[in-house]
Amino acid sequence: MGAKVLERFPAGAPRGSWPAEEYAARRRAEGLPATVVMDLRSDAFLVVVPAVEED
């Protein structure tokens, strides 16, 4: 199972600010199954959706 990255956010956001979570919540409100994951290599939060498998 793969995933498509919709957006990247640096992990160093100001305290109390969750831009990746806020972005994912807006995508979920639009009907996308967006989730937030941490990319340790790039020290960033990624908003992803499941990849669509084509036959």
Backbone as a chain_set.jsonl record, in Angstrom:
{"seq": "MGAKVLERFPAGAPRGSWPAEEYAARRRAEGLPATVVMDLRSDAFLVVVPAVEED", "coords": {"N": [[0.847, -1.182, 0.0], [0.614, 2.125, -0.914], [1.174, 5.681, -0.577], [0.042, 9.002, -1.273], [1.595, 12.082, -1.152], [0.241, 15.024, -0.056], [0.958, 17.49, 1.02], [3.762, 19.136, 2.628], [5.107, 19.937, 5.818], [7.301, 21.793, 7.831], [8.83, 20.485, 10.792], [9.351, 22.259, 12.792], [7.326, 24.075, 13.727], [5.765, 26.929, 15.329], [5.21, 26.832, 18.89], [2.197, 25.331, 19.934], [1.048, 25.544, 17.473], [-0.303, 23.768, 14.81], [0.052, 23.18, 11.87], [0.062, 21.091, 9.924], [-1.836, 19.25, 10.899], [-4.096, 20.884, 10.847], [-4.335, 21.4, 8.115], [-4.772, 18.783, 7.18], [-7.232, 18.283, 8.429], [-8.882, 20.059, 7.054], [-8.783, 18.878, 4.5], [-9.995, 16.427, 5.09], [-12.553, 17.347, 5.666], [-13.335, 17.937, 3.13], [-13.72, 15.451, 2.158], [-11.552, 13.78, 1.666], [-9.446, 11.103, 2.726], [-7.341, 12.083, 4.582], [-4.279, 11.902, 6.385], [-1.781, 12.541, 8.912], [1.669, 12.095, 8.918], [4.965, 11.505, 10.226], [8.004, 12.349, 8.756], [10.987, 11.272, 9.396], [13.53, 11.489, 8.253], [13.535, 13.892, 6.773], [12.706, 15.61, 8.705], [10.024, 16.519, 8.848], [6.463, 17.012, 8.756], [4.121, 15.119, 7.004], [1.253, 15.349, 5.007], [-0.825, 12.91, 3.996], [-2.599, 10.787, 1.641], [-4.204, 7.666, 0.937], [-2.755, 5.855, -1.785], [-4.128, 5.604, -5.018], [-4.841, 2.629, -6.508], [-4.256, 1.524, -9.719], [-5.724, -0.513, -12.21]], "CA": [[0.0, 0.0, 0.0], [1.376, 3.355, -0.996], [0.479, 6.903, -0.182], [0.358, 10.199, -2.035], [1.838, 13.229, -0.281], [-0.472, 16.227, -0.479], [1.663, 18.694, 1.484], [4.828, 18.96, 3.626], [5.217, 21.027, 6.782], [8.47, 21.622, 8.683], [8.503, 20.073, 12.155], [9.652, 23.341, 13.728], [6.261, 25.085, 13.816], [5.699, 27.568, 16.649], [4.502, 26.089, 19.934], [0.751, 25.476, 19.89], [0.618, 25.613, 16.079], [-0.316, 22.436, 14.191], [-0.391, 23.434, 10.491], [-0.198, 19.848, 9.194], [-3.114, 18.727, 11.376], [-5.145, 21.779, 10.371], [-4.459, 21.147, 6.68], [-5.4, 17.466, 7.036], [-8.636, 18.412, 8.835], [-9.596, 20.691, 5.937], [-8.923, 17.876, 3.433], [-11.011, 15.464, 5.534], [-13.85, 18.019, 5.511], [-13.635, 17.856, 1.698], [-13.975, 14.055, 1.822], [-10.325, 12.998, 1.462], [-9.004, 10.421, 3.946], [-5.999, 12.602, 4.852], [-3.661, 11.67, 7.688], [-0.481, 13.181, 9.09], [2.755, 11.201, 9.324], [6.251, 12.182, 10.417], [9.139, 11.885, 7.966], [12.149, 11.534, 10.244], [14.703, 11.873, 7.448], [13.481, 15.315, 6.396], [12.207, 16.341, 9.866], [8.821, 17.214, 8.394], [5.192, 16.315, 8.821], [3.536, 14.951, 5.684], [-0.175, 15.046, 4.935], [-0.914, 11.889, 2.952], [-3.824, 10.042, 1.39], [-3.86, 6.389, 0.316], [-2.565, 5.9, -3.226], [-5.152, 4.903, -5.785], [-4.244, 1.58, -7.335], [-4.877, 1.417, -11.047], [-5.666, -1.883, -12.752]], "C": [[0.884, 1.233, 0.0], [0.543, 4.538, -0.554], [0.939, 8.048, -1.069], [0.5, 11.348, -1.051], [1.115, 14.445, -0.857], [0.303, 17.489, -0.15], [2.709, 18.315, 2.52], [4.865, 20.181, 4.525], [6.445, 20.791, 7.645], [8.043, 21.299, 10.12], [8.698, 21.205, 13.159], [8.595, 24.431, 13.798], [6.257, 25.708, 15.205], [4.872, 26.743, 17.636], [3.001, 26.387, 19.892], [0.184, 25.58, 18.481], [0.745, 24.224, 15.46], [-0.757, 22.557, 12.733], [-0.692, 22.157, 9.703], [-1.546, 19.262, 9.602], [-4.281, 19.579, 10.876], [-5.402, 21.57, 8.879], [-5.168, 19.815, 6.446], [-6.883, 17.532, 7.403], [-9.462, 19.068, 7.722], [-9.796, 19.71, 4.787], [-9.967, 16.831, 3.819], [-12.409, 16.056, 5.408], [-14.301, 18.012, 4.049], [-13.876, 16.418, 1.246], [-12.746, 13.213, 1.546], [-9.902, 12.341, 2.772], [-7.573, 10.81, 4.327], [-5.547, 12.28, 6.272], [-2.302, 12.356, 7.713], [0.516, 12.13, 9.564], [4.033, 12.02, 9.446], [7.3, 11.534, 9.529], [10.396, 12.248, 8.743], [13.367, 12.002, 9.452], [14.711, 13.359, 7.114], [12.999, 16.2, 7.536], [10.996, 17.189, 9.483], [7.599, 16.337, 8.627], [4.615, 16.282, 7.413], [2.049, 14.69, 5.827], [-0.33, 14.115, 3.728], [-2.326, 11.341, 2.832], [-3.4, 8.716, 0.764], [-3.734, 6.548, -1.205], [-3.681, 5.1, -3.891], [-4.46, 3.893, -6.683], [-5.004, 1.478, -8.639], [-4.69, 0.009, -11.561], [-4.97, -1.928, -14.069]], "O": [[1.792, 1.362, 0.821], [-0.631, 4.408, -0.206], [2.071, 8.066, -1.551], [-0.373, 11.564, -0.211], [1.35, 14.839, -1.999], [0.314, 18.443, -0.928], [2.572, 17.305, 3.21], [4.68, 21.31, 4.071], [6.623, 19.684, 8.152], [7.018, 21.787, 10.595], [8.232, 21.092, 14.293], [8.939, 25.607, 13.918], [6.701, 25.076, 16.164], [3.941, 26.042, 17.241], [2.589, 27.545, 19.825], [-1.03, 25.692, 18.309], [1.788, 23.582, 15.578], [-1.838, 22.082, 12.385], [-1.616, 22.147, 8.89], [-2.315, 18.825, 8.746], [-5.333, 19.048, 10.522], [-6.55, 21.564, 8.437], [-6.064, 19.728, 5.607], [-7.705, 16.894, 6.746], [-10.603, 18.677, 7.479], [-10.856, 19.702, 4.16], [-10.743, 16.393, 2.97], [-13.354, 15.339, 5.077], [-15.496, 18.073, 3.762], [-14.201, 16.183, 0.082], [-12.879, 12.034, 1.219], [-9.992, 12.967, 3.827], [-6.693, 9.951, 4.387], [-6.319, 12.372, 7.227], [-1.746, 12.704, 6.671], [0.24, 11.372, 10.494], [4.164, 13.088, 8.847], [7.468, 10.315, 9.544], [10.818, 13.405, 8.744], [14.145, 12.824, 9.935], [15.755, 14.009, 7.163], [12.889, 17.414, 7.367], [10.94, 18.39, 9.748], [7.682, 15.11, 8.687], [4.619, 17.292, 6.711], [1.631, 13.898, 6.672], [-0.009, 14.48, 2.597], [-3.131, 11.412, 3.761], [-2.35, 8.645, 0.126], [-4.504, 7.279, -1.829], [-4.112, 4.062, -3.389], [-3.613, 4.241, -7.505], [-6.229, 1.36, -8.662], [-3.634, -0.597, -11.377], [-4.835, -2.999, -14.66]]}, "num_chains": 1, "name": "protein.A"}
